[in-house]
Amino acid sequence: MSWLLTAVALAGLSGVPGLFMNRYGSGGERIACALIVAAALCGLGAVVQVFYDGDPLLLAWSWKIPGAAFIVRLDALAAFFLMPLCLVAAAGAIYGLTYMAQSHHPENGRQFRLFYGLVVAAVMLVVCAGNSLLFLFAWELMAVSGFFLITADDQLEEARKAGFVYLAASHTGVLALLAMFVLLEQGSGSFTFPAAGLLVAQGGSAAAIFLLGLFGFGLKAGLIPLHIWLPAAHAAAPSHASALLSGVMIKTGIYGLTRLTSFFCEIPFWWGGSLLALGALSAVFGVVLALAQHDIKRLLAYHSVENIGIIALGLGMALVGRSLGEPLLVMLGLGGALLHVVNHGLFKSLLFLSVGSVVQATGTRDLSQYGGLSKHQPLTALLFLGGAVAISGLPPFNGFISEWLIYTGVFSSAGKDVGGGIAILLIAPVLALTGALALACFVKVFGMTFLGHPRSDAVVQAKEAPALMLAPMMVLLGFCAWIGLLPQTLGPLLLKAVGDWNSAALEMPTAMPLQSLTNISVFAWVLLLTCGLLFWWLQRRRHHVVPGLGTWGCGYQLPNQRMQYSAGSFADTIVALFRFGLWTRRHGGQAGGLFPAEEHFACHTPDIVLDRAILPASSGISWLFVRLRSWVQNGLLAFYLLYIALTLIFFLLWFM
Amino acid sequence: MIVGILIHLLLLLLFAPLLAGIIARTKALFAGRRGQPVLQLYFDLLRLARKGSVISKTTTWVFAAGPVIGLVVPLIAALMLPFGTFKAPLSFDGDLILFVYLFALARFFTAAAALDTGSSFEGMGAAREVTFSCLAEPTIMFALLVLAKLSGGLSLDVLLGDHLSASWRGGSGPALGLILVCLFVVLLVENSRIPFDDPNTHLELTMIHEVMVLDHSGPAFGMILYGAALKLMVLGTLVVNLALPWATPWWALNLLLYLAGLVLLAMLIGIVESVMARLRLVRIPQVLIGTTLISVFALVLVLR
């Protein structure tokens, strides 16, 4: 336990020494980075202790606030959220040394580092809190510190706007969570979290608790249609902050849902069903919205929505499995969801960090300005490619393993006659569609960014990122490869976490998934080695190559780089297929006449919920109230006297 | 097990190029020509392996990774698949997902290699390839779900195993018939055949797979041709296993039955290519969505 508390303290205070140091010096940032890395190591120590000892770590101190107690409890379930947090936080801190060096950011660097450490500490507390009030305290700390990460570049209007939407969404969520915890207290009799499976779900109250939790936690996690704050926030924040927010912080929403559902002894079918529906919606529309984006960081942010959807599908499957009494579904569903939490934390932060290196080298986030970067940034390209393969769920990387667990749950229920199983069966085609769309999207991003000819001068000047930025990415890629190539090493840990959630899930033979993971590992190694061997043979024959020739232009003599396929045209067919939910705006592009004049074309896909529903609705409401106010408060004395007279008459009548 | 792996690999490596020859010969017969020798692809592969190559200076190592992965993936995927009554040598519970995703990996790198050239034609091909696969993928899952439901298993070996002949004769015949049609369509899409793609022409703007490999040459191009032939045989095996589930007590006869099934399948593809025109590009998504719906019907039939 001392490991964990040390980690929280170190991370929380990591930015403080820097506040007292020279604005332009690098002492503060080095201390902050060292403290975060130390905190991450301590956190990993706690994780190892939990898995090694097998017992949850528990600590209970009294707290002066009524109803509150400083109860910190780290079990295997929480450890699965703590693990990616430690890795991503440390990687981001080291990356930040050069990406956001204090000497280049004297005005906001110290503040940024302070809140970076606070977010890390707060997330650690959130996943370990054993008391509602402590949980809410940590949750608020995380939300507010997150705001300062998003608005680090607050001279940009984009960042200020994104921060405002984030803050509004966050606090709406907290409102729901507050109500939820009060209801939970009435059900269990205490603000301390009940042990797994103790609470009896009673009709209306339990339904209200679940719905409030789904809203509050879903808002943080970014399930469609609650994802409104996510794309802009991740795009505006500095890249290593985006990695922390997207890789780790949004997972606290998933953690909340997982923990909340563990309290109840029986789960109504519609809980799992609604989570499956939201998960399917988020997965498919998250990736379709991502395909339609041109801003590379916004695109990655929408992929977070997609992956949260996949996690929700796994969690929903586990919930349905509990209500149907199918332990295999619980094990594979929750196992897949938890592993995907870790996986997404790893590859998404890897992607954000490598994109950060691209953005820093080129000075733009616009995909249509890139091209041919792998000539200038070969290592960044390789690292991004690893992340892209992983996030598309392809073997031999880690994304495949978690999706495989969920798929296997689906197919195992297909063989049996499970009542209500059709909801489960539909997960497989949804996941397949999501996977294929994600593949299309990452072929697009990788190809448009790193392959082909440069599309602008910014790319030609680009330099490879320094070693201190590359090293943390390599570590992340190493973990991705480890989970993909040796998935059987994580199997027992997953089983332990599933047991913490629902002990009934382990009352069955667990040999099947573990044995299959070993087989997958064999296939992954064979794939890697065979490809390596054949690639080596092909490279050895390079001396037969005719040198110095360009790409064949199909007979056209003067191709230029503007003629390459662009990001917009690559995704156009898919975007057109999903136009019913996207409403892409298109401008120009109509060349007419025998000798058409110069013509421009642009397309732009705003967010369906925020830009199409919430913003118009709220501006409509504010317009209404402005009109109302100008009508009521019109400045004429006679009217004010009339209001006073009417009020007096009203009260007179009321109290008579 | 080692023997099983070797038999599988030998059968695949030696027999696969023949199918391409049979398709070409069938098409030639329909067109009233004599056509190329049935063994033409074997000669091509031998020649390409010895040739030098032209590699655009725009490209990077990704360009070479495409053909390599395209060749390795069908080889590895075949180990999970029963060839007729020859059991899959490396079968495990849940291998069907790995099977599907391995081909996705090959698609990722083929498309990336195409984008690596910086040519707009190849970008076009890559975009179409990944787009149409998005629509084919759910169909495969529905078909596999039907088979999983009927067999109660989790591996391709069981899904395409002994239960099939009983299922055909039982009440599930119609559902199996429907997914057979669906899988045949997927086979045509994935192997870039008419009516979805034209394997014969490179240069028209309508092409998908052939235009993606436009810049490859020499041994790398040989790998692509070989990989495509292997893929045809591996995916064809899915269809043949499903359509011809009979087993006799003699292994040699079983093998002959299976190979004859593959030859018949190749001839069927040749006939389809001869009597149909390529679909307009905008029609392809509609056909694929229609196929997905057919596979949904098949699932509903087995669930009722």
Chai-1 contact restraints between the chains, C-beta under 6 A:
chainA,res_idxA,chainB,res_idxB,connection_type,confidence,min_distance_angstrom,max_distance_angstrom,comment,restraint_id
A,S374,B,T60,contact,1.0,0.0,6.0,A-B,restraint_1
A,L394,B,Y101,contact,1.0,0.0,6.0,A-B,restraint_2
A,L394,B,A104,contact,1.0,0.0,6.0,A-B,restraint_3
A,L394,B,L105,contact,1.0,0.0,6.0,A-B,restraint_4
A,P395,B,Y101,contact,1.0,0.0,6.0,A-B,restraint_5
A,F400,B,Y101,contact,1.0,0.0,6.0,A-B,restraint_6
A,W404,B,I97,contact,1.0,0.0,6.0,A-B,restraint_7
A,Y407,B,I97,contact,1.0,0.0,6.0,A-B,restraint_8
A,T408,B,G94,contact,1.0,0.0,6.0,A-B,restraint_9
A,F411,B,A148,contact,1.0,0.0,6.0,A-B,restraint_10
A,F411,B,L154,contact,1.0,0.0,6.0,A-B,restraint_11
A,A414,B,L145,contact,1.0,0.0,6.0,A-B,restraint_12
A,A414,B,A148,contact,1.0,0.0,6.0,A-B,restraint_13
A,A414,B,K149,contact,1.0,0.0,6.0,A-B,restraint_14
A,G415,B,A148,contact,1.0,0.0,6.0,A-B,restraint_15
A,G415,B,G152,contact,1.0,0.0,6.0,A-B,restraint_16
A,L425,B,L145,contact,1.0,0.0,6.0,A-B,restraint_17
A,A428,B,M141,contact,1.0,0.0,6.0,A-B,restraint_18
A,A428,B,L145,contact,1.0,0.0,6.0,A-B,restraint_19
A,P429,B,P138,contact,1.0,0.0,6.0,A-B,restraint_20
A,P429,B,M141,contact,1.0,0.0,6.0,A-B,restraint_21
A,P429,B,F142,contact,1.0,0.0,6.0,A-B,restraint_22
A,A432,B,E137,contact,1.0,0.0,6.0,A-B,restraint_23
A,A432,B,P138,contact,1.0,0.0,6.0,A-B,restraint_24
A,A432,B,M141,contact,1.0,0.0,6.0,A-B,restraint_25
A,L433,B,P138,contact,1.0,0.0,6.0,A-B,restraint_26
A,A436,B,S133,contact,1.0,0.0,6.0,A-B,restraint_27
A,A436,B,C134,contact,1.0,0.0,6.0,A-B,restraint_28
A,A436,B,E137,contact,1.0,0.0,6.0,A-B,restraint_29
A,L437,B,C134,contact,1.0,0.0,6.0,A-B,restraint_30
A,L439,B,A104,contact,1.0,0.0,6.0,A-B,restraint_31
A,L439,B,F108,contact,1.0,0.0,6.0,A-B,restraint_32
A,A440,B,V130,contact,1.0,0.0,6.0,A-B,restraint_33
A,V443,B,F108,contact,1.0,0.0,6.0,A-B,restraint_34
A,V443,B,A111,contact,1.0,0.0,6.0,A-B,restraint_35
A,V443,B,A112,contact,1.0,0.0,6.0,A-B,restraint_36
A,V443,B,V130,contact,1.0,0.0,6.0,A-B,restraint_37
A,F446,B,A112,contact,1.0,0.0,6.0,A-B,restraint_38
A,G447,B,A112,contact,1.0,0.0,6.0,A-B,restraint_39
A,G447,B,L115,contact,1.0,0.0,6.0,A-B,restraint_40
A,L451,B,L115,contact,1.0,0.0,6.0,A-B,restraint_41
A,L451,B,D116,contact,1.0,0.0,6.0,A-B,restraint_42
A,G452,B,L115,contact,1.0,0.0,6.0,A-B,restraint_43
A,G452,B,G118,contact,1.0,0.0,6.0,A-B,restraint_44
A,H453,B,G118,contact,1.0,0.0,6.0,A-B,restraint_45
A,M512,B,D93,contact,1.0,0.0,6.0,A-B,restraint_46
A,S516,B,F92,contact,1.0,0.0,6.0,A-B,restraint_47
A,S516,B,D93,contact,1.0,0.0,6.0,A-B,restraint_48
A,S516,B,G94,contact,1.0,0.0,6.0,A-B,restraint_49
A,N519,B,F92,contact,1.0,0.0,6.0,A-B,restraint_50
A,L527,B,I76,contact,1.0,0.0,6.0,A-B,restraint_51
A,T530,B,V72,contact,1.0,0.0,6.0,A-B,restraint_52
A,C531,B,V68,contact,1.0,0.0,6.0,A-B,restraint_53
A,C531,B,I69,contact,1.0,0.0,6.0,A-B,restraint_54
A,C531,B,V72,contact,1.0,0.0,6.0,A-B,restraint_55
A,L534,B,V68,contact,1.0,0.0,6.0,A-B,restraint_56
A,F535,B,V68,contact,1.0,0.0,6.0,A-B,restraint_57
A,L538,B,A64,contact,1.0,0.0,6.0,A-B,restraint_58
A,R541,B,P219,contact,1.0,0.0,6.0,A-B,restraint_59
A,H544,B,G52,contact,1.0,0.0,6.0,A-B,restraint_60
A,V545,B,S53,contact,1.0,0.0,6.0,A-B,restraint_61
A,V545,B,I55,contact,1.0,0.0,6.0,A-B,restraint_62
A,V546,B,V54,contact,1.0,0.0,6.0,A-B,restraint_63
A,L549,B,V54,contact,1.0,0.0,6.0,A-B,restraint_64
A,G550,B,S56,contact,1.0,0.0,6.0,A-B,restraint_65
A,G550,B,K57,contact,1.0,0.0,6.0,A-B,restraint_66
A,T551,B,S56,contact,1.0,0.0,6.0,A-B,restraint_67
A,T551,B,T58,contact,1.0,0.0,6.0,A-B,restraint_68
A,T551,B,T117,contact,1.0,0.0,6.0,A-B,restraint_69
A,T551,B,G118,contact,1.0,0.0,6.0,A-B,restraint_70
A,T551,B,S119,contact,1.0,0.0,6.0,A-B,restraint_71
A,T551,B,D215,contact,1.0,0.0,6.0,A-B,restraint_72
A,W552,B,D215,contact,1.0,0.0,6.0,A-B,restraint_73
A,C554,B,F121,contact,1.0,0.0,6.0,A-B,restraint_74
A,M563,B,S120,contact,1.0,0.0,6.0,A-B,restraint_75
A,Q564,B,G118,contact,1.0,0.0,6.0,A-B,restraint_76
A,Q564,B,S120,contact,1.0,0.0,6.0,A-B,restraint_77
A,Y565,B,S120,contact,1.0,0.0,6.0,A-B,restraint_78
A,Y565,B,G123,contact,1.0,0.0,6.0,A-B,restraint_79
A,F570,B,A127,contact,1.0,0.0,6.0,A-B,restraint_80
A,T573,B,T131,contact,1.0,0.0,6.0,A-B,restraint_81
A,I574,B,T131,contact,1.0,0.0,6.0,A-B,restraint_82
A,L577,B,P285,contact,1.0,0.0,6.0,A-B,restraint_83
